Amino acid sequence: PAPYATSGMGLWVARMVSSDIKFETGAAGTFITMSFKV
């Protein structure tokens, strides 16, 4: 995100907190799978 951004950071945050993230788009919509190391 841009410096001092106040919105539009959702996917950036998701990438920062997960160990892996995958996006799949199809006729039923977009599915996001996030993985986390524990």
MOCORDA-V248926 format. One record per helix or strand. SS is the DSSP state (H for helix, E for strand). FROM is the first residue (numbers start at 1). TO is the last residue. If there is no record, write none. Layout:
SS|FROM|TO ; SS|FROM|TO
This chain:
H|10|17 ; E|20|26 ; E|29|35
